[in-house]
Amino acid sequence: MREITLSQAVNEAVAEEMRRDPKIFLIGEDVAEAGTPFKVLSGLVEEFGTERIIDTPISEPGFMGMAVGAAMTGSRPIVDLMFGDFLFLVMDQLCNQAAKTHYMSGGKLKVPLVLRTNLGATRRSAAQHSQSLHALVAHIPGLKVALPSSAYEAKGLLKTAIRDDNPVVIFEDKLMYNDKAPVPEEEYLLPFGQAAVLRDGKDVTLVATSSMVQVCQKAAELLETDGISAEVIDPRTIVPLDEDTIVGSVKKTSRAVVVDEGHQSYGVTAEIAARIADKAFYHLDAPVQRIGAMDVPVPFSPALEDLTVPTPEKVAERARKLCRGEI
């Protein structure tokens, strides 16, 4: 094991898979010489050349459509979408074409495509570059959706996505690119639909996605000082979702708080909370709680932006009230 950043983990995963399979190419804005604005893909063009690391004009619908067509005809494209907010520009290509082609062709056509993009606020990037839109694509049958919470998950999930014959959307939190975590030197893949129990507990289950995993880990430490034992679960993928691990934990603890950085209304927290209520209703000592981002455009002002997203203190306070019977 060695400690590397999430950015390095993504870079390694792409490079290893491109060496393994010549049908893989990468396409997007500033992916070659610039290595993306976050420098995640730096150095790849020197190894693979401009025929496989392809810079595009600022035309998201255009290069997404090219990638879908390439995937349908034998290639395995990786699309880099500079900001997750730009998903709105590629929704027809992704949701009406890539997601439905296998079904509408009666299984004759596959679309082995990976769309890499990001999520997360608190970069002071304002309303059009700070959204967390993973719930939008999770709503579309035919798409798989992965949310890595560390360098370890980022590499293992991305390699699995690249080898999948279905379209996969991976969201990386842009604030986590420089965060380090232990990553094996040998090859590994992380299966979709298999959650990770990151901390054992007996009083309350905290289910968290992406960077909210770290938020909940810190919240669990705060709760420990109050004598409250919190179990922390990272689903890793929300499509498919590992219901068994989540529900099994809640049956043990009898309480649950679901935390996600997407807007709270009609989002990931609501879906996971509903599944817990469906499958573990008679084991619950209190209603399932959920904490998401405020239902407002993400402010540019640092003081205001910080108020819109979940924090360890907010999660700990909600869990504390839940365990004390105050909710």
C-alpha positions in Angstrom: 0.0 0.0 0.0 1.1 3.6 -0.6 -0.7 6.9 0.0 -1.7 8.8 -3.1 -4.1 11.5 -3.9 -7.5 11.0 -5.4 -6.3 12.8 -8.5 -3.3 10.4 -8.8 -5.6 7.4 -8.3 -7.9 8.5 -11.2 -4.8 9.1 -13.4 -3.4 5.7 -12.6 -6.7 4.0 -13.3 -7.1 5.6 -16.7 -3.5 4.9 -17.7 -3.6 1.3 -16.6 -6.9 0.6 -18.5 -5.7 2.4 -21.7 -2.5 0.2 -21.7 -4.7 -2.9 -21.3 -7.2 -2.1 -24.0 -6.4 -0.2 -27.2 -10.1 0.4 -27.8 -10.2 2.9 -24.9 -9.8 6.6 -25.6 -10.4 9.8 -23.6 -12.2 12.8 -24.8 -13.1 16.2 -23.4 -12.2 19.8 -23.0 -8.5 20.5 -22.0 -7.8 16.8 -21.3 -4.6 16.7 -23.2 -1.8 19.3 -22.7 -3.7 21.0 -19.8 -4.7 17.7 -18.1 -8.1 19.2 -17.1 -8.5 22.4 -15.0 -7.9 20.1 -11.9 -4.7 18.5 -13.5 -6.2 15.1 -12.9 -5.1 13.7 -16.3 -1.7 15.4 -16.5 0.9 13.3 -18.5 -1.5 11.0 -20.2 -1.2 12.7 -23.6 2.6 12.2 -23.6 2.1 8.4 -23.3 -0.9 7.9 -25.4 -0.8 10.7 -27.9 -3.5 13.0 -29.3 -5.3 10.2 -31.1 -6.4 8.6 -27.8 -6.3 11.7 -25.5 -8.5 14.1 -27.5 -9.0 17.8 -26.8 -12.4 19.1 -28.0 -13.9 22.5 -28.6 -16.3 23.9 -26.0 -19.2 21.8 -27.3 -20.4 19.3 -24.7 -23.3 18.0 -26.7 -21.0 17.5 -29.7 -18.3 15.4 -28.0 -20.8 13.5 -25.9 -22.7 12.5 -29.0 -19.4 11.4 -30.7 -18.6 9.3 -27.6 -22.0 7.6 -27.7 -21.6 6.7 -31.3 -18.1 5.5 -30.8 -19.2 3.3 -27.9 -22.0 1.8 -30.1 -19.5 0.9 -32.8 -16.8 -0.9 -30.8 -14.8 1.7 -28.9 -14.8 2.3 -25.1 -14.7 6.0 -24.6 -14.0 7.9 -21.3 -15.7 11.3 -21.5 -14.3 14.0 -19.2 -17.1 16.6 -18.4 -15.2 19.5 -16.9 -17.9 20.4 -14.3 -20.9 18.3 -13.2 -23.1 21.4 -13.8 -22.6 20.9 -17.5 -24.6 17.7 -17.4 -27.6 19.7 -18.5 -25.9 20.2 -21.8 -25.5 16.4 -22.5 -28.8 15.1 -21.1 -30.2 14.0 -24.5 -27.1 12.2 -25.5 -26.6 10.5 -22.1 -30.2 9.9 -21.0 -32.1 9.4 -24.3 -29.3 7.7 -26.3 -26.6 6.0 -24.2 -29.0 4.9 -21.4 -31.7 3.4 -23.8 -29.7 2.0 -26.7 -29.2 -1.5 -25.3 -32.9 -1.8 -24.4 -34.2 -0.3 -27.7 -31.9 -2.5 -29.8 -33.2 -5.6 -28.1 -29.8 -6.2 -26.6 -28.0 -6.1 -29.9 -26.1 -2.9 -29.2 -24.0 -1.9 -26.1 -22.8 1.5 -25.0 -19.6 0.9 -22.9 -19.0 4.5 -22.0 -17.8 6.2 -18.8 -18.6 9.8 -18.1 -16.3 11.3 -15.5 -17.4 14.5 -13.9 -17.5 16.1 -10.4 -19.7 17.5 -7.7 -19.5 19.6 -4.6 -19.7 23.1 -3.2 -17.4 25.3 -1.0 -14.9 26.1 -3.8 -16.4 29.6 -4.1 -17.3 28.8 -7.7 -20.9 30.2 -7.5 -24.2 28.7 -8.6 -23.2 27.4 -12.1 -20.1 25.5 -11.0 -20.9 24.1 -7.6 -23.9 21.8 -8.0 -24.2 18.1 -7.0 -26.4 16.6 -9.7 -25.9 12.9 -9.3 -29.6 12.3 -8.4 -30.6 13.5 -11.9 -28.8 10.7 -13.7 -29.6 8.1 -11.0 -33.2 8.7 -11.9 -32.6 7.3 -15.5 -32.9 3.5 -16.0 -29.9 2.2 -18.0 -27.2 4.3 -16.2 -25.0 3.2 -13.4 -23.8 5.9 -10.9 -20.7 5.8 -8.7 -19.6 8.2 -6.0 -16.0 7.5 -4.8 -15.2 8.8 -1.3 -11.4 8.5 -1.4 -8.5 7.6 -3.6 -9.0 3.9 -2.9 -12.6 4.0 -4.1 -11.8 6.3 -7.0 -9.3 3.9 -8.6 -11.2 0.7 -7.9 -14.6 2.1 -9.1 -13.2 3.8 -12.2 -11.5 0.6 -13.4 -14.7 -1.3 -12.9 -16.6 1.3 -14.8 -14.3 1.3 -17.7 -14.7 -2.5 -18.1 -18.5 -2.4 -17.8 -20.5 -2.8 -21.0 -23.1 -0.3 -19.7 -22.8 3.5 -19.5 -21.5 4.6 -16.1 -21.4 8.1 -14.6 -18.7 8.7 -12.0 -18.9 11.8 -9.8 -15.7 12.9 -8.0 -15.8 15.6 -5.3 -13.6 18.4 -6.6 -12.5 19.4 -3.1 -11.0 15.9 -2.6 -8.6 15.7 -5.5 -5.6 16.4 -3.2 -6.8 14.2 -0.4 -4.6 11.2 0.2 -5.6 7.6 1.1 -3.9 4.2 1.1 -4.1 2.5 -2.3 -2.8 -1.0 -3.2 0.1 -1.2 -5.7 -1.3 -4.3 -7.2 -4.4 -4.2 -9.5 -7.8 -4.3 -7.8 -11.4 -3.5 -8.8 -14.3 -2.6 -6.6 -17.6 -4.2 -7.6 -20.7 -2.0 -8.1 -23.5 -2.4 -5.6 -21.3 -3.3 -2.7 -21.3 -0.8 0.2 -18.4 -0.4 2.7 -18.9 -0.4 6.4 -16.2 2.1 7.4 -17.0 2.2 11.2 -18.9 -0.2 13.3 -21.5 1.1 15.7 -24.6 0.1 17.7 -26.7 3.2 18.3 -27.2 4.9 15.0 -26.4 4.3 11.3 -24.9 7.2 9.2 -25.2 6.6 5.5 -23.1 9.0 3.5 -22.0 9.5 -0.1 -18.8 11.0 -1.6 -17.2 13.7 0.6 -20.0 13.4 3.1 -18.4 10.1 4.2 -15.6 12.2 5.8 -18.2 14.5 7.3 -19.9 11.5 8.9 -16.7 10.0 10.1 -16.0 13.2 11.9 -19.5 13.3 13.2 -19.1 9.8 14.6 -16.0 11.0 16.5 -18.0 13.8 17.9 -20.8 11.5 18.9 -18.3 9.1 20.6 -17.5 11.8 23.1 -21.1 11.7 24.1 -21.1 7.9 24.5 -23.0 7.4 21.2 -21.8 4.7 18.9 -22.3 5.5 15.2 -22.0 3.1 12.3 -20.8 4.8 9.0 -21.7 3.3 5.7 -20.5 4.4 2.2 -22.7 3.0 -0.5 -20.0 3.7 -3.1 -22.6 3.4 -5.9 -26.1 4.6 -5.8 -27.1 2.7 -8.9 -26.9 -0.1 -8.1 -27.5 0.5 -4.4 -26.5 -2.1 -1.8 -29.8 -2.2 0.1 -28.8 -5.3 2.1 -25.9 -3.7 3.9 -27.7 -0.5 4.7 -30.9 -2.1 5.9 -28.9 -4.7 7.9 -27.1 -1.9 9.7 -30.3 -0.1 10.5 -32.0 -3.2 11.8 -29.0 -3.5 14.2 -28.9 0.2 15.3 -32.7 1.1 15.0 -31.8 4.6 13.9 -30.6 6.2 10.7 -29.3 9.5 9.3 -28.7 9.7 5.5 -26.3 12.5 4.4 -25.7 13.6 0.8 -24.5 16.9 -0.7 -27.2 17.0 -3.4 -30.2 19.3 -2.7 -32.4 17.7 -0.1 -35.7 17.7 -2.0 -36.3 14.8 -4.4 -32.8 13.6 -4.0 -30.5 10.7 -2.9 -31.3 11.2 0.8 -35.0 10.8 0.1 -34.5 7.6 -1.9 -32.3 5.9 0.6 -34.5 6.9 3.5 -37.6 5.5 1.7 -35.9 2.2 1.1 -34.9 2.0 4.8 -38.5 2.8 5.8 -39.7 0.1 3.4 -37.4 -2.7 4.5 -36.7 -1.9 8.2 -39.8 -0.1 9.4 -40.5 -2.4 12.3 -36.9 -2.1 13.5 -36.9 1.7 13.7 -37.1 3.5 17.0 -37.4 6.8 15.4 -38.1 8.3 11.9 -35.2 8.1 9.4 -33.5 11.5 9.2 -31.9 13.0 6.1 -29.5 15.9 5.7 -28.7 17.3 2.3 -27.7 20.7 0.8 -30.2 23.6 1.2 -32.7 23.9 -1.6 -31.1 27.2 -2.9 -28.7 28.0 -5.7 -25.2 27.7 -4.3 -24.0 31.2 -3.2 -20.7 32.6 -4.1 -20.2 34.3 -0.7 -18.1 32.0 1.5 -20.1 32.8 4.6 -23.4 31.9 2.8 -22.0 29.0 0.9 -20.7 27.2 4.0 -24.2 27.4 5.5 -25.8 25.4 2.6 -23.9 22.1 2.9 -23.9 19.4 5.7 -21.2 19.6 8.3 -20.0 17.2 11.0 -21.6 19.4 13.7 -25.0 19.3 11.9 -24.9 15.6 11.4 -23.8 14.9 15.0 -26.5 17.2 16.4 -29.2 15.4 14.4 -28.0 12.0 15.4 -27.7 13.1 19.1 -31.3 14.2 19.1 -32.3 11.0 17.4 -30.6 8.8 20.0 -32.0 10.9 22.9 -35.6 10.5 21.7 -35.9 14.2 20.9 -37.1 13.6 17.3 
